[in-house]
Amino acid sequence: LALHNPAALPDSAAGVLSLAGGRLPAGIGLAQAAYARRLRLGGRPRGMWHAGLHMLGYGPLTRRDATGAALGDFLANETALYGGLARAFGPRLRAGATLRLAQSRIDAASGWALALDFGLAYQPPSGRWQAGAALRGLGGALGQGLLPVGAPRPPAPW
């Protein structure tokens, strides 16, 4: 959950290594590893920190020309390395932030991005449900973006 809303990281995740993977329709593969731990500063609890690796592979895709004729296969994938903090502000409100370094590859083109996510989570006294909100993907591309390796960067439009 902390990958989608950093404030949703539960205290029960402390000290747990989570490994997940699976296959989705159309040959898409998903794998994730995550770890969380309680953060203590000056001997006092100060929240939770978490870190993880998220990978998504789209399998072989068919390259086609303008007429639709097959020209061979290529691969596409995404990888994100992330880490963040979550902290309670009273018994019902939590806030968190996550920093992600993401890489995307489509055939011979690849790009890197750095993004920051913020989240809030509220749990009422009944404890039976939780509401949250997240502001995700604040940041941008690092370097040239999705350009083939070694390709010249196009001129700026201004």
C-alpha positions in Angstrom: 0.0 0.0 0.0 2.8 2.4 0.7 3.7 2.5 -3.0 0.3 4.0 -3.8 -0.3 6.1 -0.6 2.7 6.5 1.7 0.5 7.3 4.7 -1.3 3.9 4.4 1.8 2.0 5.7 0.4 0.0 8.7 2.4 -0.4 12.0 1.9 -4.2 11.5 4.4 -4.0 8.5 7.3 -3.2 10.8 10.1 -5.7 10.4 8.3 -7.6 7.5 9.9 -8.4 4.2 7.2 -8.6 1.6 7.8 -10.4 -1.7 5.1 -10.6 -4.4 4.9 -11.5 -8.0 2.6 -12.7 -10.6 1.4 -12.9 -14.2 -1.3 -10.7 -15.6 -3.2 -11.2 -18.9 -1.3 -10.7 -22.1 2.0 -11.9 -20.6 2.6 -8.9 -18.3 4.8 -9.8 -15.3 4.8 -8.1 -12.0 7.4 -8.4 -9.1 7.8 -6.5 -5.9 10.0 -6.6 -2.8 9.4 -4.2 0.1 10.6 -3.8 3.7 9.4 -1.5 6.5 10.8 -0.8 10.0 9.9 1.5 12.9 11.9 4.7 13.0 13.2 5.7 16.4 15.1 9.0 17.1 16.4 9.8 20.5 14.8 6.6 21.9 11.3 7.7 20.9 9.2 6.2 18.0 9.0 8.7 15.1 7.0 6.7 12.5 8.0 4.1 10.0 10.4 4.0 7.1 10.0 1.7 4.1 11.9 0.8 1.0 11.2 -1.4 -2.0 11.7 -2.4 -5.6 8.8 -2.6 -8.1 9.2 -4.2 -11.5 6.7 -4.5 -14.3 7.5 -6.3 -17.6 5.1 -6.1 -20.6 6.5 -9.2 -22.3 7.3 -9.4 -26.0 5.4 -6.8 -28.1 5.1 -6.9 -31.9 6.6 -4.0 -33.8 4.4 -3.1 -36.8 4.8 -0.7 -39.8 2.2 1.9 -40.9 0.3 -0.9 -42.9 0.1 -3.2 -39.9 2.7 -5.7 -41.1 4.7 -7.4 -38.3 8.4 -6.3 -38.2 9.5 -8.4 -35.2 9.3 -8.3 -31.5 10.6 -5.9 -28.8 10.5 -5.6 -25.0 9.1 -3.0 -22.7 9.5 -2.7 -18.9 9.4 -0.4 -15.9 11.4 -0.5 -12.7 11.1 1.7 -9.6 13.3 1.9 -6.5 11.6 3.7 -3.7 11.9 4.7 -0.1 9.9 6.8 2.3 8.5 7.7 5.7 5.1 7.5 7.4 4.1 9.1 10.7 1.0 9.2 12.9 -0.3 12.6 14.0 -2.6 11.5 16.8 -4.6 8.2 16.9 -6.6 8.8 13.7 -4.4 10.7 11.2 -1.3 9.5 9.3 0.9 11.3 6.8 3.7 10.0 4.6 6.1 10.7 1.7 7.9 8.5 -0.7 10.7 9.2 -3.1 10.8 7.1 -6.3 13.6 6.6 -8.9 11.9 5.1 -11.9 13.3 3.7 -15.2 11.2 2.9 -18.2 12.4 1.0 -21.4 10.6 0.6 -24.7 12.8 -1.3 -27.2 16.1 0.6 -27.5 14.7 3.8 -25.9 14.9 4.3 -22.1 14.5 7.1 -19.6 14.8 7.8 -15.9 12.6 9.9 -13.6 12.6 11.1 -10.0 9.2 11.5 -8.3 7.9 12.4 -4.9 4.6 11.2 -3.5 2.7 12.6 -0.5 -0.3 10.9 1.3 -2.7 11.3 4.1 -4.8 8.6 5.8 -7.7 8.9 8.3 -9.2 6.1 10.4 -12.3 6.9 12.5 -12.7 5.6 16.1 -14.6 2.5 14.9 -11.4 1.4 13.1 -13.5 -0.5 10.5 -12.6 1.7 7.5 -9.9 4.1 6.4 -10.0 7.0 3.9 -6.9 8.4 2.2 -5.7 10.7 -0.4 -2.4 10.9 -2.3 -0.6 13.4 -4.5 1.7 11.3 -6.7 4.4 11.8 -9.2 5.7 15.3 -8.4 9.0 15.4 -10.3 10.1 14.8 -13.8 12.5 13.1 -16.2 16.2 13.0 -15.6 18.3 13.5 -18.7 16.9 13.0 -22.1 13.7 11.1 -21.4 12.6 8.3 -23.7 15.2 8.6 -26.5 17.2 5.8 -28.1 20.6 5.5 -26.5 23.0 7.8 -28.2 20.3 9.7 -30.1 20.7 13.5 -30.3 18.3 15.5 -28.1 15.8 17.5 -30.2 16.0 21.3 -29.9 13.8 23.0 -27.4 10.7 24.6 -28.9 11.6 28.1 -27.9 
